[in-house]
Amino acid sequence: MSFKLPDLPYSHDALAPYMSRETLEYHHDKHHKAYVDNGNKLLEGSGLEGKSLEEVVKGSFGKNAGLFNNAGQHYNHTHFWKWMKPNGGDDKLPGKLQAAIDKDLGGLAKMKEDFTQAGVTQFGSGWAWLAVKDGKLIVSKTANGESPLVHGATPILGCDVWEHSYYIDYRNRRPDYLKAFLDHLVNWDYVDEMFAAATK
């Protein structure tokens, strides 16, 4: 199986003003495409050809840095586009997800606070995450292209805090970008779908 750049699930200007057309053109059409193209070259002869994307990510972690960086970012971004939608960020969450956030993370407001803190304090490039680990929700952060997938957890929401994700729209105001992501862009239905799959 080779990597393939997924189409955006909305138009390039659908997330404005919180994420601009220009950002999506650079981020999806150029950055994500480069991870796919480089990942496909590095997949050849790696011994991981024919594996699922998740298996390639896990199988290359700590063993094949070049392949891992590109496969990891391809995995992260494939979900990132689906973790957003026009008019997202509603505070009315699907019932089971809301109950788990209340139980494990002290409610949605506290989860947003901790998620923002994770993203703001991730030094340099990386991601902030909501993930399922040992049946419970956790908030975490990772450097570069890593995800909870390689740390024994299943990501159900991630926000890219590499500068290319926000610099055009927010310059150096990473906290404002994270707030806009959580309040206006998150597709909680997709988060719920991943939560259901991770806890069944």
C-alpha positions in Angstrom: 0.0 0.0 0.0 1.4 3.4 -0.9 0.5 6.7 0.9 -2.0 8.9 -0.9 -2.8 12.6 -0.2 -6.4 12.7 0.9 -8.7 15.5 -0.4 -9.7 18.1 2.1 -13.2 17.3 3.4 -14.2 21.0 2.7 -13.1 23.8 0.4 -9.9 25.7 1.0 -11.8 28.7 2.3 -14.4 26.8 4.4 -12.5 27.3 7.7 -12.0 31.1 7.4 -11.5 33.3 9.3 -10.1 30.8 11.8 -7.8 29.1 9.2 -7.3 30.8 5.9 -7.3 29.5 2.4 -3.6 30.4 2.2 -2.8 28.3 5.2 -4.7 25.3 3.9 -3.0 25.7 0.4 0.4 25.6 2.0 -0.4 23.1 4.8 -2.4 20.5 2.9 -1.3 21.0 -0.7 2.4 21.5 -0.1 3.4 20.3 3.4 1.2 17.2 3.6 1.9 16.3 0.0 5.6 16.4 0.8 5.1 13.9 3.6 3.2 11.6 1.3 5.8 11.9 -1.5 8.8 11.4 0.7 7.1 8.7 2.7 6.4 6.7 -0.4 10.1 6.9 -1.5 11.3 5.8 2.0 8.7 3.0 2.2 10.4 1.2 -0.7 12.8 -1.4 0.6 11.8 -0.6 4.3 10.3 -4.1 4.9 7.0 -2.3 5.8 5.5 -2.2 2.3 1.9 -3.5 2.3 1.3 -2.7 5.9 -1.4 -0.3 7.1 -0.4 3.3 7.8 -0.7 2.7 11.6 1.5 -0.4 11.3 4.1 1.6 9.3 4.1 4.4 11.9 4.5 1.9 14.8 7.0 -0.3 12.9 9.3 2.6 11.9 9.3 4.4 15.3 12.8 4.3 16.7 14.1 2.2 13.8 13.8 4.3 10.6 13.7 8.0 11.5 13.1 9.3 7.9 10.2 6.9 7.2 8.7 7.5 10.6 8.8 11.3 10.4 6.9 11.3 7.1 4.6 8.4 7.8 3.8 9.8 11.3 3.0 13.2 9.8 0.9 11.7 7.1 -1.1 9.8 9.8 -1.4 12.9 11.9 -2.5 15.2 9.1 -4.9 12.7 7.5 -6.9 12.9 10.8 -6.2 16.6 11.4 -8.3 17.7 8.3 -11.2 15.6 9.6 -10.8 16.9 13.1 -11.9 20.3 11.8 -15.1 21.4 10.1 -16.8 24.7 9.2 -18.8 26.0 12.2 -17.1 23.5 14.5 -16.2 23.8 18.1 -19.7 23.5 19.5 -19.8 22.7 23.3 -22.6 20.3 22.9 -20.8 17.0 22.6 -22.1 13.5 21.9 -23.2 11.9 25.2 -20.7 9.2 25.8 -17.8 11.4 24.8 -19.0 14.2 27.1 -19.4 11.7 30.0 -15.9 10.4 29.5 -14.5 14.0 29.4 -16.3 14.8 32.6 -15.2 11.7 34.4 -11.5 11.5 33.2 -10.6 15.2 32.6 -12.9 17.2 34.9 -15.2 18.6 32.2 -14.9 20.2 28.8 -13.7 23.6 30.1 -10.9 21.9 32.0 -10.0 19.7 29.0 -9.8 22.7 26.7 -7.5 24.5 29.3 -5.2 21.4 29.6 -5.2 20.8 25.8 -4.3 24.5 25.2 -1.6 24.3 27.8 -0.1 21.2 26.2 0.0 22.9 22.8 1.4 26.2 24.2 4.2 24.4 26.2 5.2 22.1 23.4 8.7 23.6 22.7 9.3 23.9 19.0 7.3 21.8 16.6 4.8 19.1 17.6 1.2 18.3 18.5 -1.3 18.6 21.4 -3.5 15.5 21.9 -6.6 14.1 23.4 -6.2 10.3 23.5 -7.5 7.1 25.0 -5.0 5.1 27.1 -5.9 2.1 29.1 -9.6 2.9 28.6 -9.3 6.5 29.9 -9.0 9.8 28.2 -5.7 11.7 28.6 -4.3 15.0 27.3 -0.7 14.9 26.1 1.8 16.5 23.8 4.5 15.1 21.4 7.4 16.5 19.5 7.6 16.7 15.7 5.6 13.9 14.0 5.1 11.6 17.0 1.6 10.8 18.2 0.1 8.9 21.1 0.0 5.9 18.7 3.6 5.2 19.5 3.2 5.6 23.2 0.5 3.0 23.8 -2.5 5.2 23.3 -5.0 6.0 20.6 -5.3 9.6 19.5 -8.9 10.9 19.1 -8.1 14.6 18.7 -4.9 16.4 17.7 -3.9 19.9 17.0 -0.8 20.7 14.9 1.4 23.3 16.6 4.1 23.4 13.9 4.5 27.0 12.8 3.2 26.2 9.3 -0.2 25.4 10.8 -0.8 28.9 12.2 1.9 31.4 11.3 0.2 32.9 8.2 -3.0 33.6 10.3 -1.7 34.1 13.8 2.0 34.9 13.5 3.5 34.0 16.9 0.2 33.9 18.8 0.0 30.1 19.3 -2.5 30.4 22.2 -4.9 32.3 20.0 -4.6 29.7 17.3 -5.3 26.9 19.9 -8.3 28.8 21.2 -9.8 29.3 17.7 -9.2 25.6 17.0 -11.1 24.4 20.1 -13.8 27.0 20.0 -14.6 27.3 16.2 -13.0 24.4 14.3 -13.2 21.0 16.2 -15.4 18.4 14.6 -16.6 16.7 17.7 -18.6 14.1 15.7 -15.3 12.8 14.2 -13.7 12.8 17.7 -16.6 10.8 18.9 -16.3 8.3 16.1 -12.6 7.8 17.0 -13.5 7.6 20.7 -16.1 4.9 20.0 -13.6 2.9 17.9 -10.9 3.2 20.6 -13.1 2.1 23.5 -15.1 -0.7 22.0 
